Structure formats: C-alpha cells, structure tokens
Amino acid sequence: MQALLAGGQLTEAPHPDDATGLQLHCGPEGLSLFAPHPRPLELRLDFTRGRQAYRLARAGHAREDLLRALGPLPAASRIIDASAGLGRDALVLAARGFRVLAFERHPVLAALLDDALHRARASASLRPILDRIDLRAEDARMALGGLEPVAEAAIFDPMFPARAKDAAVKKEMQVLQQLIGADPDPDAPETLAALRRHVRRRVVVKRPLHAPPVGDETPAHALRGRSIRFDVYLPLSGSGESAAASPRPR
C-alpha cells in the first residue's frame, strides 16, 4: 500500500499488485482498514465505546478462561502476548493488573492497535489500564532473542485458518484474513519454542476446540471452553520457577 493525502485524510492506497484493494485510512476517528471486496468492510479499533469498550470495562471482574489457564500469578506479573492482534487478550490481562509485553509483527495491524491505545489513553479511567501495555511492532521470536526469562507467563494466539463454509465469520476477521493471508502463522511452532525459553511458569496457546496442538509436542494439559481450547506448555529452560509447581486450572 502507498500513502495518499486526500481531503485532509491520510489514505494508504492499494499497491497495483495487491488484489485485495485494502486501504488504510486516517481520519478524525483514527486509523481504519477498509476492504472494498468482495463487499465493503471496515476495521477500526476503539476501546472507548461499543463492544470492545464493554469487554474492557468488565475485564477486571470477568472469569476469563484465559486467566484460568494462566493459573495463579503474583500481582503485577509481566506476561508476554506474542500475537497482540486486536488487543483483546492484552486488555483483559492489563485490566487484571498484569504488565503486558505485547508483540504484533504485522505493521498495519500494529499501527491500528497502537492508534486505538493512544486514543483510549485520553480517558482518565482507562489510562492506568492501558499504561500497563507495552506494545512493540516486532516478531516476538526475534525480539526475545537470547535474553533470560523475561516474564512469568506468555500467551500465544496463532490466527486460525479461514473456514471456507463459515458464513458467520465476523467482519473484523474477514478483513484480517485479507490483510494477513490464508496461512498467517506458519512458524507458530518456532514462536512457541521461543516463548517457552523466556518464561518462568507457563505458555498458554489458544486453539480451535478440535484443532491439533501447535507443533509436535503434546501440551502439559489443556482447558476446554465452548469453542476455544487453551493448551498449557511448561518452560523449556530450568531457570525460574517451574510451571510444574503451579496448580492446574479447574
């Protein structure tokens, strides 16, 4: 996509070779990603109103399956979010008082999320929550490198492949699938291995309920929700507190 300025708004026009025609708009309400085909759809993140704001407002009190899968953690623990995406998991964790090191390697998706976080920080009630999120537009595997364990736990949500016969796919996912492609995380096993080398307790991987685990290794255990499964993996290194000592979620 290439940048254009029209009518006081910054617009990222599609590259001539881009069959999707995706456009990135910057207007008074912030960044949005527009997909004109096969039918017009727009993706804009907004944590101050609508469904996203509602989920954030209740996140501090919700009994999320994700939190159950992470198990008991010390107050204000640092948690890595290796695939921040639309920011939902990072927001839930930050609302519960955790410090979140969030990675999003796709530059457009990272820009959409960064823009939404920046706008939402104008709210005095949301700022303390959002200030606990450190968003980085990087590949978690590369950023973590050879560092020592940097977090108590990590979460990883590889984007699910599109289901061709699922007419109920939400519009935001339709736009994301056009942006990222049919196989957005082919290196998911490598990302999982990198995370397991850099946590003290556990890594939680979100999967479709009946999907195989990421990679060849069987998770230590799993928590099954209505449509999502949370696979729990223990650290690969012996440093830090062993996840085996943490009680399993019930």
N, C-alpha and C positions, 0 to 999 in steps of 0.2 A: 504494500500500500504506500502511496505517496501523499505528502501533505498538500492541502489546498486551503486557501483562506477565502471564504465567500460569505457575504452578508454578515461580517463580524464574527463568524464562527470558523474554527479550525476544523477541517474535514480531511480525514485520510481517505483518499480516493483509491479504488482498487487498482492493483498492478495490471497491466494489459494481459498478463498470463494467468491472472487469478480468476478462475472460472466461477468462484462463489460470488464475486462482486461485493464482498464485505467492505463496509465503510466505517471509519471511526470518527464520530462527531464530538466536538467540544462546544457546548453551548452554555446558556445561563444556569442550567441544572446539572452541569458537569459532563463528564465523558459518557458516551454511549456507543455501542457497537450495533450497526444496522446491517441486517441481512435482507436484501431485496428478493432473493429467490430461495425456494420455489414460491413462497409467499412472504410479504413484508413482515419482518420481526425485528424487535429492538431489545437489546440487553443493556440495562443501566442498573448499577448497584446503588442502593440508597438505604442506609441504616437508620434513618431518622423518621421514616414513615412507611406505611404499607406492611406487607407480610414479613419482610426482613427485619423491620423495626420491632414488630411484635415478637418475633423469635428472640431477638436480642434482649427485649425487656423481660422476658420470662426465663432467659437462660440461667440467671443466677439462682433460680429456685427449681429449675426443671430436673427431673431424674432422668438424665440422658443416658442411653445405653453406652454411648462413647465414654462417659465418665465412669460408669460401672466397669467397663473393660479396662480402663486405665488403673483401676484399683486405688487403694488409699495412697495418697501422696502428701508429702509435707506441704504446709501452707506456703504459697508464693513460689512453688517449684517452677523451674523452667521446663517447658515442653516444646519439642520441635514439631512443627507442622510442615511436612516435606512437600505437600502439594496444596497450597493455600486455596487455589481456585477462586470461588466466590466468597471466601472468607467465613463461611458459616461455622465450621468447627473451631477456628481460631477465636471467633467471637464468643462461642459458648465457653471455651476454656478461660478466656480473659475475664468474662463475667463472673466466673467462679474464683477469681483471684490469682490464677496462674499467669506467669510470664511466658509469652508465646514467641518463639523464634520461627517466623513463618517464611517459607520459601515458595516462590512461584516463578518457574523458569520461562514461561511464555511471556514475552514482553508486553503484548497487548492486554492479556489477562491481568498481568501485574499492574499495568497502568490503570485499568478500570478499578481494581481493588484499592490501589493507593489513592486514587481520586476520591473514592467513596469514604475511605477512612479520614482523609483530610477534611472533607466537607462535614462529616459527622463530628469531628473534634470541636467544631464550633458550638456544639451543645455542651453546656456545663455539666449536665448529668451523665453524658456519655464519655466525656474526655478521660476521666480516670480509668475507665474500662479499656478504651482504645489505646491509651498510652502504654498499656501493658503488652501491646502487639508490636513487634519489631519485624516489619515486612521487608524482605530482600528479594529483588528480581534476579535470582540466581538459581542454578541447579544445585539442589541440596548435596548431591554426591560430590560435586566439585568444591563447594563452599566448605564442607566439613573437613575434607582432605585428611591430613594425618593428625588432626587435633585429638587431644584426650577427650574422654566423655564430657560432653558439654551440657547435658540435660538429664533430668530424672527419667523422662519417658519421651516417646515420639509417636506421632500418628501419621499415617500414610493412606491416602485415598486415591489409588490409581483410577483414572477415568474409565468408566465402564464402556465397552464397545457398544455401538448403536444397535438397537434391536429393530430389525427391518420391519417387523409386523406390529410394533408397539405404537399405536396411534396416539397414545396418551403421554408421549414424551413431552415434558414441559418445554415451553418455548425457549427458555434460557439454555436448556441442554441442546436444543436443536441448533441454536446459534453457536454454542461452544463446539459442537461436533463439526460444524462447517469451518470454524476457526482452527481447530487443533488437528482434525483429521480422524480417520476411522480407527487408527491404532495409536493413540496418543502417548502411551507409556510402554513401549516395547522393552525398555530397560528397567522395568519395575523390580525384577529380582536383584539387580545391582544396587538400586536405591535402598531396598530393604536391607541388604547386607551392610551398606554404609551406615544406615541408621543403627543397626544392632551393634556396631562398633563404637557408637558415640552416645549411648545411653547407659544409665546406671541400673535401670529396673526392667523396662519392657518397651516393645514397639507394638502398637495396635494398627492393624491393616483392615480397612473397610472393604468388603467384598459383597457382590450379589449373593443372596442366600444360598443358591445352588451352584455357584461358580467354584472352580478348583482353587486351591491356595496359590499364592504368588510363588513362583519358583518350585523347586523340587522338595523342599523341606517341609515337613508337617509342623504346623504351629503347636505350641505347648498346650494350648486349649483355645476354645472359641466361645463367644457369646452370641446367641442367635436372636435377632429381632424379628419383626414381621416380614421384612423384605431384605434386610441387610444382616450380614454376619460380620462379627468383629473377631479377627484372628489375632491371637496374642503370641508374640515371639519374645524369647529371652535374649539378653545381651550375648554377643559373641565373645567379648573380652571378659577377663576375670576381674577387671578393675571395677571399683564402685560397689554399691550394694547389690547383691544378687537378686534378680527378679524372682527367683525361686522362693525367696523368703516372703514374698508378698502374697497375701491370701487371694485365692481365685475369686472373681466376681460371681455373685449368686444371681 
